[in-house]
Every structure is written in C-alpha cells, then in structure tokens.
Amino acid sequence: MEEKETNIENIPEENNDSYVNDDLYNISSWGADYSFRELVSLYDDNDLIKPELQRKYVWEKPEASRFIDSILLGLPIPSIFLAKTEDNKMLIIDGYQRLMTVNDYIKGIWSGDNSVFTLSNTPGKINHRWKGKAYSQLSESEQRKIKTTTIHAIIFEQKQPKEDDTSLYQIFERINTSGKTLMPQEIRNCVYQGDLNTLLFELNKDVNWRLLFGNPKEDPRMRDLEFILRIFALKSKEIESSIKGSVSLKKVLNEFMGSKENNKVETINKFRKVFVNSISTIRNLFGENAFFNVQSNDLTTIRKRFYPTVYDSVFISTSIALERGVDITKVTEANRLALLRDEKFREYSTQGTMQVEHINGRINLALQYLYNLKR
C-alpha cells in the first residue's frame, strides 16, 4: 500500500520561525580524546546516551564497512559532539552513526538488519585484507587497532541557566552534520529526554489522532509529534496570561518540553487524559474534517488540508469545555463552519498567528461558537 502523504497547510510565520538567545547562556566546551574501547564501555554502561527514542541506524553496509576500513587504515576520523548532562552522563549530539558502527562491529551484529556484521565485499571500496571479515576474524593486532583508535570529542556543558537545557537545542541545530537538515521536533527528540517525550510517541499512535491528522502512518519527520506538543504548550497559563506581542513557537515548544514540571508523573497523566478525551470527542462531534478550514475564496467549500491554527483552536476549546463539564450533545459541524467563516477568526488564524492576542483570540472564538463559553 502506497503511503499517503499528510497535507499540512503551510503557515510561513510558523515554519520560518527562528530565535536566537545565546547571550542568555553560559556554555563551556572542551575537547577530549576517547578510544573506541572507552566509548563502547560508556555506551554499555548507559553513561553515553543515544539521543532519540526512535532514531534508526541509517548507514548502509558499504558505508559502515568503509568507516571500519578507514579506522584500520589509520585515516583521520571526524570529531564527534557530546553534551554533558546534569547527572554527568553524555548525550550524543553528533556522531551516533560512527559510534554505533564500531560498537556493532566489535559485538558482531549490524544494527542495519541485525545480521552478522561482516565487512562489505564491494569492489574497490574495502581493503582486500579484511573484505568480508567479521571482527572475530581479524587478527589480534587489527582488533586492537580498532579498540585503541581514538576519536576527538567536543563536549558542551550548559552552566547557566540551571533550570533548563534549552541551549542544547541551538547547539544541535547549528552543528548537526547529518545528511539532511533536521526538523525542529527531530531535534527536540534528540535533546529533551524525559517522560513528556515518551508520552508524545505514545499519543501519536492514538487511532483518533491518526485519522484526524490525515495519515495512518507516523510522520518520519515528527511533525505529528510537534502538533501534539503544540496543544499542551499553547494551552499553558504562560500563553494565556501574556498581555501582548508575538512569541516564537519554536522557543515556546523548546521550553515547554524541557520543563521539569512538565515531565512529572502527575503532569504526564493529566496531559494523557486531556489528549485522549479531547481527540475522541472532536472526532465524534466533527468527523474527519475537524481540523480542515474553508477555502479562502469560497467559504462554503472545505479545503482538505490539516490547518494548524484551526487545529489548536478547536482542540484547546474542546479540552476546556470537557474540563468544565459542558453539555456538548447539541454541538454540530454547523457550529464549526460558523466559526471558520467568522471574519475575526479568519484573521486570527491566518495573520500574525503567533501573536498572543491572536492565539487567545481564536481559542476564545472557538469556545464561543462551539460551546457557548468564555475562557
């Protein structure tokens, strides 16, 4: 079955969002040389942390074999980047594929497909001395060469502020050298380890959410995860109580995800309940069109694209209505269409979408049209 692409409405203000506040940080960095023996041991002891919950090993066998070949030949190896965490562990910011390749080769199983790791036989790519060989088939000298080879690591540590580690996001964004530019949520998934990150993966499998998001398969670029996070963050008291001006969506989501308070068990349980109950209710009330908008030039026709600002206003207003115990049995799709055609709502959901006045404005209008409530 061909994978269905998710149609997400492009909102330039949000997609081009960029913020820099390096001056708020006190970051130190230093260099250290580690042998692969040391790094494998650190990884085994969980002192060297794989950054993402679901990051896959992406190198092909010839690529992985060529890296082992480079080590055996004594060729220069690019540096890796690590971040020291509060509990004195190290998070792999850049270099995971290289480290896992050596780890796998020494242990004999290749992460690519869980097969026995033997070096590629690709013509002209691997030195003839070790083509097709597993680590156990190398000479003791060659095995020692791999284990004692050192790789330079650049290590970062955020000294200030102590209450969060948001600098890691910007460090990762700037120095990651993977083959393609990572999306914001992919980076958060690397640097914000915790129960909230785990919850996002759990909720992303919800059958009602998958239907309303528009794709039964999880987005490999994690945009669906970001939209779940968006709901929790934009519903927060910080956004609700802000008086004026615009916020950086990227910054809001980073800080929300990195918050210790938002990773507490009781908070996670609350988030889970809010999401599951709200998404089920929305599906029952409005069906598959719940997060679609109307055409800009024809207010009677539905534009079948996931619309972020329609989504956040409908979702957050529904969650508030459920929390207040409102009778929603008489709410229909007609209420939602009336909201979408409201001139002020259209302004709030298409222009200056990250202005706090517009965020709260579209949520308040959704509460009014859908549930006859005020925030």
HELIX and SHEET records of a PDB file:
HELIX    1   1 PRO A   12  ASN A   15  1                                   4    
HELIX    2   2 ASP A   22  LEU A   24  5                                   3    
HELIX    3   3 PHE A   36  ASP A   44  1                                   9    
HELIX    4   4 LYS A   61  LEU A   73  1                                  13    
HELIX    5   5 TYR A   96  LYS A  107  1                                  12    
HELIX    6   6 TYR A  135  GLN A  137  5                                   3    
HELIX    7   7 GLU A  140  THR A  148  1                                   9    
HELIX    8   8 SER A  167  ILE A  175  1                                   9    
HELIX    9   9 PRO A  184  VAL A  191  1                                   8    
HELIX   10  10 ASP A  195  LEU A  203  1                                   9    
HELIX   11  11 VAL A  207  PHE A  213  1                                   7    
HELIX   12  12 ARG A  223  LEU A  234  1                                  12    
HELIX   13  13 LYS A  237  SER A  241  1                                   5    
HELIX   14  14 LEU A  249  GLY A  258  1                                  10    
HELIX   15  15 GLU A  261  ASN A  263  5                                   3    
HELIX   16  16 VAL A  265  PHE A  286  1                                  22    
HELIX   17  17 GLY A  287  ASN A  289  5                                   3    
HELIX   18  18 PRO A  308  GLU A  323  1                                  16    
HELIX   19  19 GLU A  333  ARG A  341  1                                   9    
HELIX   20  20 GLU A  343  THR A  350  1                                   8    
HELIX   21  21 VAL A  356  TYR A  371  1                                  16    
SHEET    1   A 5 ASN A  26  SER A  35  0                                        
SHEET    2   A 5 THR A 150  GLN A 160 -1                                        
SHEET    3   A 5 ILE A  80  LYS A  84  1                                        
SHEET    4   A 5 MET A  90  ASP A  94 -1                                        
SHEET    5   A 5 LEU A  48  ILE A  49  1                                        
SHEET    1   B 2 ILE A 109  TRP A 110  0                                        
SHEET    2   B 2 SER A 115  VAL A 116 -1                                        
SHEET    1   C 2 ASN A 293  GLN A 295  0                                        
SHEET    2   C 2 ASP A 298  ARG A 303 -1                                        
END                                                                             
